[in-house]
Amino acid sequence: MFLYTIPFFITLVSIFAFDINGYKKGKIIVWAFLYIYLLLLIGFRYRVGGDTINYMGYYEWQSDLENYQFTFGDIMQPGYNFLCAVTKSISPDFYVFQLLHSFIVNTLLFIFISKNTKYIFSALFVFFFMSYMNFTCEVMRESIAALIFAFLYKPLIQKKWMIYYLGVTLC
């Protein structure tokens, strides 16, 4: 449990140091540390989250890329099945999928926060406090779709319908 509180407290301290007081020195280092720490923490977790246990069981029955078939008739959607097939081709161990999922989710989250606010640690803290564990350990399939959808905010406002609908289809 202690390992999950470390980024919470680092983010809280960083709010005061960087977001409120405006210190610049070390900001990128702390931001990169939090990114790598969260990526590895979530990627190498073991049986954290009720849905993760279900995903682990389902992963055992997934096929690799050689036997992957794009279909909507399966229990899970084709995008999730494709990610499973990619990681299953690398290793039958579920942690490989968790690492890929953690990489995608954390990369999208950190890029989105960096591009949309100057108070990056405050935004990360709010997300971490309210949704991070749920998005990374419970609703793993939905988290990727939700973060891709977050990037569609600007095309929606700018009425770039083709980009918006292509993104929604990807979600």
N, C-alpha and C positions, 0 to 999 in steps of 0.2 A: 504494500500500500504506500509505503514511503516514496518509492520511485515515481508514483503518479502525482505526488504533491510537489516535487521539485520544480517542474515547469510552472506550476501555479504560483509558487512564491517568487521565482525568478521573474516571471511576467509582472507580478505585483510590484516588486522593487523597481523594475524597468519602467513602469508607468511613472513613478515619481522621478526617477533619474532622467529619463529621455523625453517622455511625453509632457510632463508638467514643467520640469526645470530646464529642459531644452539642451541637455548635454549631447554633444555629437560624438565625442571620443568613445569608442567601444560599442556604439549602437549596432553597427553591422555585425560585429563579432557575436554579440549577445543574440541578435536575431538569427544568425546562422547556427549558433549553438542550439537554440530552441528548436529550430527546424530539424536539425540532425538528431537531437535527443528524442523529439516526439516521433520522428520517422522510425528510429530504432526501437523505442519503447513500445510503440503500437505494432511494429513489424514482428518483434520477437516475443510478444506476450503469449501466454499459454492459458487457454480456457478462461479468458476474461470476457464476460458478456454472455448472456443466455443465447442470443442468436448466433454468436460465434461457434458455440458447441453444435448447433444445427448445421451451420455452414461447414464445419469440420466433417460431420457425418456425410453430408451431401458431396463434399469434395472427393471422398473416397470412391464414389461411383462415377465421377466425371471422366470423360475420355481425354486423351491428349490431342495435340493439333492434328496428328495424322488421321485420327478418327472423328474429328470435330465436324458437325453438320449444323449449318445455319438453319434454325427452325424456331418457330414460335409455339410449337406444340409441346415443348418440354416444360418441366416444372418452373425453371428459371428462364429469364429472358436471354436472347442470343448474345448480348454484350457481356453479361456476367459469365455465361458459359464459355465465351471466347477467352476471357481473362483466365478462367480456370484451366482451359485447354492449353494456353500458353505456359502457365506455371507448371501444369502437370507434365508438360513436355520437358521441363527443366528438372523437376523433382516431384516425387509423389508426396512429399512432405507439405503439410498445410502452411507452414511458416513461410514458404516461398510465395504463396498467394498473399499472405498477410503483408509481406514486405512490399510486393508490387502494389497492393491496395493502399498501404500506408504511404508509399511514394507518391501515388497519384493524388490521394486526398490531401496530404500535407503540402505538396507542391502547388496544387490549385488553391488551397486555402491561403498560403503565404503570399502567392502572387496576387491573389484578389485583394487581400488586405493591403499589401504594399502599394498597389495601384489606385486604391480607392479612399485612402485616408492617410493623413500625416501622423495620426496617433495610432501607430501600428500595434504598440503593446497594449493599449487600452482596448482596441478592437479584438486582439487575440485573447485578452483576459476575459472579455465578455463572452466570446465564443467558447473559450475553454471552460468557463464556469457554467454556461448554459447548455452547450450541445456537444462539445468535443468527444467526450467518452461515449455518448450515444451514437454519434456519427461514425466513430472508428471501431466500436466494439459491438454495437447492436444492429443498426440499420446499414450494414456495410454496402449493400447494393444501392440503396437510395442515396447514400452520401455522395457517391460519384456523380449521380444525376443531379443532385441539388447543387453541387459546386459548379458543374458545367452550366447549369441554369443561371447561377449567379453571374457568370460572364456574359449572359445574354441580356442583361439589364440595359446596357448602352445601346445595342442594336434595336431593342424594343422601343426605347425612348426616341431614338433617331429614325424610327420607322423603316429600318432596313429589314424588311419582312423576309427576304430570302435567307439571310444569315440567321435571323431569329428562328424561323421554322426548321432550317437544317439543324440548328443546335437543339431545338426541342425534340426533333426526331432522334438525334444522337442520345439525348437524355433517356 
